[in-house]
Amino acid sequence: MTTTTLVVGATGATGKHVVLQLLQKKQNVRAVARSKERLFNSLDEILPESTRDLNIVSRLDVTEASLLDLTQDELEKIVSGCDAVVSCLGHNMNFKGLFLPPRRLVSEAAKRLSRAIEAANKDKEKETSGRTTKFILMGSDGVANPSGGDDKRTCSERVVLTMLRHLLPPHKDNEKAAAYMSNMDAPSIEWTVVRPTDLINGNATDYELFDKPQKGLFGNAKEGVATRANVAKVMVDMIMNDELWNDWKGRMPVVHDVVGEVSCM
């Protein structure tokens, strides 16, 4: 089976793993990135000289742009024919990324991408008419499932989350994105929000998926971590494995590395 996946946030710490893992499985990848050179460099950071391998890069189509600068028509063309769309967008952890525009990067991108997917899938003049697209959003286990099901946070945790919501735009943005996905009315889209626990660098190993967070907001690494490569592996597996996808679509799985399997780089 050969799929075509659009990855946004492709140069990010997790997005680059999604791109490379899909390419290594001989899948077609479209990516939106401000710089093609930066994307290639990020792939080579994971697997040296991977971008010299034509069997890999020949399947990669890069649109050099900032996602929110693209017109809706341009987005529709990019998503047209995609079996899946993966958003690994996030805010940079510096002053500009935390406090300056775009403050609604993740949620606005989710809205615009979903509209583009719906429009492309409904276009009766295209072969894509009537298809269903998988939409995978990367979130965080610090964001509660808007549909319920997560354990109630402690009083101190709720206080901290309230402060984050009001003081740090990225946290509120991630909450809005999760809420949008869970309430999305788009017949041609099936969605999931993948919520990794504490992220670390490391190799792809084995992972576990849970239907709710497995540790408190102030939990330590001994209670669970998720390598970025494993988060990418979850997303790629969901794209390639319909049985896994059917188990988790419309839900917000929490990702943990299997205990004892983490191999830090």
Contacts in CASP RR format, 6 or more apart in sequence:
PFRMAT RR
TARGET T0000
AUTHOR 0000-0000-0000
METHOD contacts of the structure
MODEL  1
MTTTTLVVGATGATGKHVVLQLLQKKQNVRAVARSKERLFNSLDEILPES
TRDLNIVSRLDVTEASLLDLTQDELEKIVSGCDAVVSCLGHNMNFKGLFL
PPRRLVSEAAKRLSRAIEAANKDKEKETSGRTTKFILMGSDGVANPSGGD
DKRTCSERVVLTMLRHLLPPHKDNEKAAAYMSNMDAPSIEWTVVRPTDLI
NGNATDYELFDKPQKGLFGNAKEGVATRANVAKVMVDMIMNDELWNDWKG
RMPVVHDVVGEVSCM
1 240 0 8 1.000
2 26 0 8 1.000
2 27 0 8 1.000
2 28 0 8 1.000
3 22 0 8 1.000
3 27 0 8 1.000
3 28 0 8 1.000
3 83 0 8 1.000
3 84 0 8 1.000
3 239 0 8 1.000
3 240 0 8 1.000
4 27 0 8 1.000
4 28 0 8 1.000
4 29 0 8 1.000
4 30 0 8 1.000
4 81 0 8 1.000
4 82 0 8 1.000
4 83 0 8 1.000
4 84 0 8 1.000
5 18 0 8 1.000
5 22 0 8 1.000
5 27 0 8 1.000
5 28 0 8 1.000
5 29 0 8 1.000
5 30 0 8 1.000
5 82 0 8 1.000
5 83 0 8 1.000
5 84 0 8 1.000
5 85 0 8 1.000
5 86 0 8 1.000
5 239 0 8 1.000
6 29 0 8 1.000
6 30 0 8 1.000
6 31 0 8 1.000
6 32 0 8 1.000
6 78 0 8 1.000
6 79 0 8 1.000
6 82 0 8 1.000
6 84 0 8 1.000
6 85 0 8 1.000
6 86 0 8 1.000
7 15 0 8 1.000
7 18 0 8 1.000
7 19 0 8 1.000
7 22 0 8 1.000
7 29 0 8 1.000
7 30 0 8 1.000
7 31 0 8 1.000
7 32 0 8 1.000
7 86 0 8 1.000
7 88 0 8 1.000
8 31 0 8 1.000
8 32 0 8 1.000
8 67 0 8 1.000
8 85 0 8 1.000
8 86 0 8 1.000
8 87 0 8 1.000
8 88 0 8 1.000
8 89 0 8 1.000
8 109 0 8 1.000
8 113 0 8 1.000
9 15 0 8 1.000
9 31 0 8 1.000
9 32 0 8 1.000
9 33 0 8 1.000
9 67 0 8 1.000
9 87 0 8 1.000
9 88 0 8 1.000
9 89 0 8 1.000
9 90 0 8 1.000
10 16 0 8 1.000
10 18 0 8 1.000
10 19 0 8 1.000
10 31 0 8 1.000
10 32 0 8 1.000
10 33 0 8 1.000
10 39 0 8 1.000
10 62 0 8 1.000
10 88 0 8 1.000
11 33 0 8 1.000
11 34 0 8 1.000
11 35 0 8 1.000
11 38 0 8 1.000
11 39 0 8 1.000
11 42 0 8 1.000
12 42 0 8 1.000
12 88 0 8 1.000
13 199 0 8 1.000
13 201 0 8 1.000
13 228 0 8 1.000
14 88 0 8 1.000
14 138 0 8 1.000
14 199 0 8 1.000
14 228 0 8 1.000
14 231 0 8 1.000
14 232 0 8 1.000
15 86 0 8 1.000
15 88 0 8 1.000
15 138 0 8 1.000
15 232 0 8 1.000
16 39 0 8 1.000
16 42 0 8 1.000
16 43 0 8 1.000
16 45 0 8 1.000
16 46 0 8 1.000
17 46 0 8 1.000
17 204 0 8 1.000
17 228 0 8 1.000
17 229 0 8 1.000
17 231 0 8 1.000
17 232 0 8 1.000
17 233 0 8 1.000
18 86 0 8 1.000
18 88 0 8 1.000
18 232 0 8 1.000
18 235 0 8 1.000
18 236 0 8 1.000
19 29 0 8 1.000
19 31 0 8 1.000
19 39 0 8 1.000
19 43 0 8 1.000
19 60 0 8 1.000
20 43 0 8 1.000
20 46 0 8 1.000
20 47 0 8 1.000
20 50 0 8 1.000
20 56 0 8 1.000
21 204 0 8 1.000
21 229 0 8 1.000
21 232 0 8 1.000
21 233 0 8 1.000
21 236 0 8 1.000
22 29 0 8 1.000
22 236 0 8 1.000
22 239 0 8 1.000
23 29 0 8 1.000
23 50 0 8 1.000
23 56 0 8 1.000
23 57 0 8 1.000
23 59 0 8 1.000
23 60 0 8 1.000
24 56 0 8 1.000
25 236 0 8 1.000
25 240 0 8 1.000
26 55 0 8 1.000
26 59 0 8 1.000
27 59 0 8 1.000
27 239 0 8 1.000
27 240 0 8 1.000
28 59 0 8 1.000
28 61 0 8 1.000
29 59 0 8 1.000
29 60 0 8 1.000
29 61 0 8 1.000
30 60 0 8 1.000
30 61 0 8 1.000
30 62 0 8 1.000
30 63 0 8 1.000
30 78 0 8 1.000
30 82 0 8 1.000
31 39 0 8 1.000
31 60 0 8 1.000
31 61 0 8 1.000
31 62 0 8 1.000
31 63 0 8 1.000
32 62 0 8 1.000
32 63 0 8 1.000
32 65 0 8 1.000
32 67 0 8 1.000
32 70 0 8 1.000
32 78 0 8 1.000
33 39 0 8 1.000
33 62 0 8 1.000
33 63 0 8 1.000
33 64 0 8 1.000
33 65 0 8 1.000
34 64 0 8 1.000
34 65 0 8 1.000
34 66 0 8 1.000
35 64 0 8 1.000
36 62 0 8 1.000
36 64 0 8 1.000
39 62 0 8 1.000
40 51 0 8 1.000
40 57 0 8 1.000
43 50 0 8 1.000
43 51 0 8 1.000
44 50 0 8 1.000
44 51 0 8 1.000
46 229 0 8 1.000
50 56 0 8 1.000
50 57 0 8 1.000
51 57 0 8 1.000
63 70 0 8 1.000
63 78 0 8 1.000
65 74 0 8 1.000
67 75 0 8 1.000
67 89 0 8 1.000
67 109 0 8 1.000
67 112 0 8 1.000
67 113 0 8 1.000
68 102 0 8 1.000
68 105 0 8 1.000
68 108 0 8 1.000
68 109 0 8 1.000
68 112 0 8 1.000
70 78 0 8 1.000
72 112 0 8 1.000
72 115 0 8 1.000
72 116 0 8 1.000
72 119 0 8 1.000
75 112 0 8 1.000
75 113 0 8 1.000
75 115 0 8 1.000
75 116 0 8 1.000
76 116 0 8 1.000
76 119 0 8 1.000
76 120 0 8 1.000
76 123 0 8 1.000
77 120 0 8 1.000
78 116 0 8 1.000
79 85 0 8 1.000
79 113 0 8 1.000
79 116 0 8 1.000
79 117 0 8 1.000
79 120 0 8 1.000
79 133 0 8 1.000
80 120 0 8 1.000
80 123 0 8 1.000
80 126 0 8 1.000
80 128 0 8 1.000
81 120 0 8 1.000
81 126 0 8 1.000
81 127 0 8 1.000
81 128 0 8 1.000
81 131 0 8 1.000
82 117 0 8 1.000
82 133 0 8 1.000
83 133 0 8 1.000
83 134 0 8 1.000
83 239 0 8 1.000
84 133 0 8 1.000
84 134 0 8 1.000
84 135 0 8 1.000
84 136 0 8 1.000
84 239 0 8 1.000
85 113 0 8 1.000
85 117 0 8 1.000
85 133 0 8 1.000
85 134 0 8 1.000
85 135 0 8 1.000
85 136 0 8 1.000
86 136 0 8 1.000
86 138 0 8 1.000
86 235 0 8 1.000
86 239 0 8 1.000
87 106 0 8 1.000
87 109 0 8 1.000
87 110 0 8 1.000
87 113 0 8 1.000
87 135 0 8 1.000
87 136 0 8 1.000
87 137 0 8 1.000
87 138 0 8 1.000
88 138 0 8 1.000
89 105 0 8 1.000
89 106 0 8 1.000
89 109 0 8 1.000
89 138 0 8 1.000
90 105 0 8 1.000
90 106 0 8 1.000
90 138 0 8 1.000
90 170 0 8 1.000
91 97 0 8 1.000
91 98 0 8 1.000
91 105 0 8 1.000
91 106 0 8 1.000
91 169 0 8 1.000
91 170 0 8 1.000
91 173 0 8 1.000
92 98 0 8 1.000
97 170 0 8 1.000
98 168 0 8 1.000
98 169 0 8 1.000
98 170 0 8 1.000
99 169 0 8 1.000
102 108 0 8 1.000
103 169 0 8 1.000
103 173 0 8 1.000
104 169 0 8 1.000
104 173 0 8 1.000
104 176 0 8 1.000
105 173 0 8 1.000
106 137 0 8 1.000
106 170 0 8 1.000
106 173 0 8 1.000
106 174 0 8 1.000
106 176 0 8 1.000
106 177 0 8 1.000
107 173 0 8 1.000
107 174 0 8 1.000
107 176 0 8 1.000
107 177 0 8 1.000
107 180 0 8 1.000
109 177 0 8 1.000
110 137 0 8 1.000
110 177 0 8 1.000
110 180 0 8 1.000
110 181 0 8 1.000
111 180 0 8 1.000
113 135 0 8 1.000
114 135 0 8 1.000
114 180 0 8 1.000
114 184 0 8 1.000
114 186 0 8 1.000
114 189 0 8 1.000
117 133 0 8 1.000
117 135 0 8 1.000
117 186 0 8 1.000
117 188 0 8 1.000
117 189 0 8 1.000
118 186 0 8 1.000
118 187 0 8 1.000
118 188 0 8 1.000
118 189 0 8 1.000
120 126 0 8 1.000
120 128 0 8 1.000
121 128 0 8 1.000
121 129 0 8 1.000
121 130 0 8 1.000
121 131 0 8 1.000
121 132 0 8 1.000
121 133 0 8 1.000
121 188 0 8 1.000
121 189 0 8 1.000
122 129 0 8 1.000
122 130 0 8 1.000
122 188 0 8 1.000
123 129 0 8 1.000
130 188 0 8 1.000
131 188 0 8 1.000
132 188 0 8 1.000
132 189 0 8 1.000
132 190 0 8 1.000
133 188 0 8 1.000
133 189 0 8 1.000
133 190 0 8 1.000
134 189 0 8 1.000
134 190 0 8 1.000
134 191 0 8 1.000
134 192 0 8 1.000
134 238 0 8 1.000
134 239 0 8 1.000
134 245 0 8 1.000
134 249 0 8 1.000
135 181 0 8 1.000
135 189 0 8 1.000
135 190 0 8 1.000
135 191 0 8 1.000
135 192 0 8 1.000
136 191 0 8 1.000
136 192 0 8 1.000
136 193 0 8 1.000
136 194 0 8 1.000
136 235 0 8 1.000
136 238 0 8 1.000
136 239 0 8 1.000
137 177 0 8 1.000
137 178 0 8 1.000
137 181 0 8 1.000
137 191 0 8 1.000
137 192 0 8 1.000
137 193 0 8 1.000
137 194 0 8 1.000
138 193 0 8 1.000
138 194 0 8 1.000
138 196 0 8 1.000
138 231 0 8 1.000
138 235 0 8 1.000
139 174 0 8 1.000
139 177 0 8 1.000
139 178 0 8 1.000
139 193 0 8 1.000
139 194 0 8 1.000
139 195 0 8 1.000
139 196 0 8 1.000
140 174 0 8 1.000
140 195 0 8 1.000
140 196 0 8 1.000
141 195 0 8 1.000
141 196 0 8 1.000
141 197 0 8 1.000
141 213 0 8 1.000
141 254 0 8 1.000
142 161 0 8 1.000
142 195 0 8 1.000
142 213 0 8 1.000
142 217 0 8 1.000
143 171 0 8 1.000
143 174 0 8 1.000
143 175 0 8 1.000
143 178 0 8 1.000
143 195 0 8 1.000
144 150 0 8 1.000
144 153 0 8 1.000
144 175 0 8 1.000
144 178 0 8 1.000
145 178 0 8 1.000
145 182 0 8 1.000
145 212 0 8 1.000
145 252 0 8 1.000
146 175 0 8 1.000
146 178 0 8 1.000
146 179 0 8 1.000
146 182 0 8 1.000
146 183 0 8 1.000
147 182 0 8 1.000
147 252 0 8 1.000
149 211 0 8 1.000
149 212 0 8 1.000
150 212 0 8 1.000
150 213 0 8 1.000
151 212 0 8 1.000
151 213 0 8 1.000
153 161 0 8 1.000
153 216 0 8 1.000
153 217 0 8 1.000
154 216 0 8 1.000
154 217 0 8 1.000
156 218 0 8 1.000
157 216 0 8 1.000
157 217 0 8 1.000
157 218 0 8 1.000
160 217 0 8 1.000
161 171 0 8 1.000
161 217 0 8 1.000
164 171 0 8 1.000
164 172 0 8 1.000
165 171 0 8 1.000
165 172 0 8 1.000
165 175 0 8 1.000
166 172 0 8 1.000
177 193 0 8 1.000
178 193 0 8 1.000
178 252 0 8 1.000
181 191 0 8 1.000
181 193 0 8 1.000
182 193 0 8 1.000
182 250 0 8 1.000
182 252 0 8 1.000
184 191 0 8 1.000
190 245 0 8 1.000
190 249 0 8 1.000
190 250 0 8 1.000
191 249 0 8 1.000
191 250 0 8 1.000
192 238 0 8 1.000
192 245 0 8 1.000
192 248 0 8 1.000
192 249 0 8 1.000
192 250 0 8 1.000
192 251 0 8 1.000
192 252 0 8 1.000
192 253 0 8 1.000
193 252 0 8 1.000
194 231 0 8 1.000
194 234 0 8 1.000
194 235 0 8 1.000
194 238 0 8 1.000
194 252 0 8 1.000
194 253 0 8 1.000
194 255 0 8 1.000
195 213 0 8 1.000
195 252 0 8 1.000
195 253 0 8 1.000
195 254 0 8 1.000
195 255 0 8 1.000
196 226 0 8 1.000
196 228 0 8 1.000
196 231 0 8 1.000
196 254 0 8 1.000
196 255 0 8 1.000
197 213 0 8 1.000
197 214 0 8 1.000
197 215 0 8 1.000
197 224 0 8 1.000
197 225 0 8 1.000
197 226 0 8 1.000
197 254 0 8 1.000
197 255 0 8 1.000
197 256 0 8 1.000
198 219 0 8 1.000
198 221 0 8 1.000
198 224 0 8 1.000
198 225 0 8 1.000
198 226 0 8 1.000
199 225 0 8 1.000
199 226 0 8 1.000
199 227 0 8 1.000
199 228 0 8 1.000
199 231 0 8 1.000
200 221 0 8 1.000
200 225 0 8 1.000
200 226 0 8 1.000
200 227 0 8 1.000
200 228 0 8 1.000
200 262 0 8 1.000
200 264 0 8 1.000
201 227 0 8 1.000
201 228 0 8 1.000
201 264 0 8 1.000
201 265 0 8 1.000
202 227 0 8 1.000
202 228 0 8 1.000
202 229 0 8 1.000
202 230 0 8 1.000
202 262 0 8 1.000
202 263 0 8 1.000
202 264 0 8 1.000
202 265 0 8 1.000
203 227 0 8 1.000
203 229 0 8 1.000
203 263 0 8 1.000
203 265 0 8 1.000
204 227 0 8 1.000
204 229 0 8 1.000
204 230 0 8 1.000
204 232 0 8 1.000
204 233 0 8 1.000
205 227 0 8 1.000
205 230 0 8 1.000
205 257 0 8 1.000
205 258 0 8 1.000
205 261 0 8 1.000
205 262 0 8 1.000
205 263 0 8 1.000
206 230 0 8 1.000
206 257 0 8 1.000
206 258 0 8 1.000
206 261 0 8 1.000
207 226 0 8 1.000
207 230 0 8 1.000
207 233 0 8 1.000
207 234 0 8 1.000
207 255 0 8 1.000
207 256 0 8 1.000
207 257 0 8 1.000
207 258 0 8 1.000
208 255 0 8 1.000
208 256 0 8 1.000
208 257 0 8 1.000
208 258 0 8 1.000
209 234 0 8 1.000
209 248 0 8 1.000
209 253 0 8 1.000
209 254 0 8 1.000
209 255 0 8 1.000
210 253 0 8 1.000
210 254 0 8 1.000
210 256 0 8 1.000
211 251 0 8 1.000
211 252 0 8 1.000
211 253 0 8 1.000
211 254 0 8 1.000
212 254 0 8 1.000
213 254 0 8 1.000
214 223 0 8 1.000
214 224 0 8 1.000
214 254 0 8 1.000
214 256 0 8 1.000
215 223 0 8 1.000
215 224 0 8 1.000
216 223 0 8 1.000
224 256 0 8 1.000
224 257 0 8 1.000
224 259 0 8 1.000
225 256 0 8 1.000
225 257 0 8 1.000
225 262 0 8 1.000
226 255 0 8 1.000
226 256 0 8 1.000
226 257 0 8 1.000
227 257 0 8 1.000
227 262 0 8 1.000
230 255 0 8 1.000
230 257 0 8 1.000
231 255 0 8 1.000
234 253 0 8 1.000
234 255 0 8 1.000
237 244 0 8 1.000
238 244 0 8 1.000
238 245 0 8 1.000
238 248 0 8 1.000
239 245 0 8 1.000
END
